[in-house]
Amino acid sequence: MRVAAVHDISEQIRGVTYAKSDASAAPKRGYSPMLRANNIGQHGLLLEDLIYVPNSKISPKQRIAPNDVVVAASSGSISVVGKTAQARLGFDGAFGAFCKVLRPGPDVDPHYFGHYFKTPYYRCVVSRLATGANINNLKNEHLDNLLIPLPPLAEQKRIAGILDASDALRTKRREALAQLDTLLQSTFLDMFGDPSTNPMGWKREPLGEVIRVKSGDGLVAKNRAPEGRYPVYGGNGISGHHDSFMFERPTVVIGRVGVYCGAVHLTRPRAWVTDNALYVHTFIQPVDKIYLVTALKIANLNQYAGRSAQPLISGSRIYRISIPIPPTSLQNRFAAIAESVERQKATQSAHLAELDNLFASLQSRAFRGDL
């Protein structure tokens, strides 16, 4: 199997340069949407949080065509630079100066070409090439000189078809998981209404009359054990592992004390909660934990975090929040539904993990000529 350089089978196109004053956060006549690095997701283009730029700033070549591979070429984060997403159906817009586009030519199957830029090998190479002193950059030659195994065109199409089919199964599984989350929230709203407006007129109680919270224990990063037996709950849900534990029974964690504040039902019997999260220490009134967590998620605790340079949630702020307290029997019924949904999510997640492993294996074999 021969090997080709990217510049031999594709065209590299630079992004649109524009002044900050040129950009609009909302669509306008004579403007087109612009993709940036934040629009390049792990599983494709994310078409939210777009900006709009005058058409006069965009050349015809800079409009994204079907099968273009959009690359994040410059970022302060090495985890961002080199991210790619293929615009299989094109996009009625362009892309910014911190991105590049690789447009496949006639000598390569476009889907085969796109799959190459999702391989671990590609990520490893670009991470090494892009590392800079202050900002990470991919230069033109970094992308142009990448080498791609290139079997005959018919073989490329066959390989791309196998990878497409495997990836489609993963997509369906992710969609099923997302639908289960939507189902649970819809079920809550059907049974209880929106906690912020309480349309069903349930008795309301401030959280200070329902629970007491405490801050977790300090645990510095260097003392965490990557292979530890117990999860660490803190700033971003499970944020590490440790070899000792703090809780022996399920509880409720309210975190993050920082930029984002949410709630999680700690279902594992043993875990560590760090000091940048609060946990429910005492229930003053009987309330189902799963009902409480879901109500707090929908209530959006982040709005109570304050507007200081270091937003945070404290016990005094938590206690003032008022939530509806429906009958215990109704809470318990919702909890049973939620536990059933969680079991389904666990099954779907396990299937997704199997599909991810299968896809990674097929991907690896495809680009070493064994598929």
Secondary structure, DSSP 8 states (H G I E B T S, - for coil): -EEEEHHHHEEEEE-B---GGG-BSS--TTEEEEE-GGGEETTEE--SS-EEEEGGG--GGGS--TTEEEEE-EES-TTTTT-EEEETT--SSEEBTTEEEEEE-TTS-HHHHHHHTTSHHHHHHHHHHH--SSSEE--HHHHHT-EEEE--HHHHHHHHHHHHHHHHHHHHHHHHHHHHHHHHHHHHHHHH--TTT-TT---EEEGGGTEEEEE-B---GGG--TT-SEEEEETTEEEEEESS-SBSS-EEEEE-SSS--EEEEE-SSSBEEBTTSEEEEEESS---HHHHHHHHHHHTGGGGS-SSSS----HHHHHH-EEE---HHHHHHHHHHHHHHHHHHHHHHHHHHHHHHHHHHHHHHHTTT--
